Amino acid sequence: MAAPIIVSAVFAPADFQWFDAQRRAHFPPERNRLGAHLTLFHHLPPSSEAELRRRLVEVCKVSPPRARIAGLVSLGRGVA
């Protein structure tokens, strides 16, 4: 059985460095197994791969949106 598909956003290098430093400083070390990341979708069915690739190609043709942090919320197993 194929694993579910996970889609994550890519940070600009300076933003990644800041987010990753915050993650290392505030996330429990025993659960800090990967660098800072922004998961957009975490459990898409493998059967959606072809459509997902098509749609991501289209969406990624435009400039990335500007974003800012307005607040943080603990999700118990992560932070939003």
N, C-alpha and C positions, 0 to 999 in steps of 0.2 A: 504494500500500500504506500502511495506517495505521501510525503509530508505536506502539511499545509503551507501555503505561501505567506511570507512575511514581507511587507513593503515598508521601507524606512526612507526618511528624507536625508539628504546630504547637507551638512553644515559647511559654511565657508570656514577655511582653516582657523582664522582668529576666533570665530564663534565656537568652533569645536574645542579649541584650547581652553576657553573660559568655561564652557559647559563641563568639560571633562575634569577640570580642576575642582569645580563645585561638586561633581559626583564623587571624586576621590575624597574630598573633605567631609562630605555629609552623608554619603551612602554607606551602609554597613560593609566593612571590608570583606567579610565572608560571602557577600552577595555581589560584590563588585567584580564580576568576571569579564565584562566587556566595557569598551569605552562609551562615552556619552552618545546617545542616539535618540532619534525621534521616530517612534513606530507609528506609521499611518494606518496600517492594517496588519493584524497579527494572526489571522486564521482564515485566509481565503482558501477555497477549495482548489486543489490542483487542476480540476477540470476547467478552471477559469483562466489558465495561464495564457493561452493565445489571445483572448480578448483583453486581458490585463496588459500584456505587452503592447498591443495596438493602442490602447487608451493612454498608457504612460508615454509612449512616443509622441502622441498628439499633445498631451498636457505639457510635456517638457520642451515643446517648441517655443513657448513663450518665456519671458524673463521670470525668474523666481519672484514670488511675492515678498514684499517687505513684511517683517514680523517683529513683534516685540513681546517681552515677557510682561504680563499684567499681574501675575501672581502664581503661586505654586500650591498644589493640593496633593496631600499624601493619599495614595491609593492603597496603602498597606504593603503591597509588594512592589511599589514603584511610585513615581511622582509625575503628576501631570501639570 
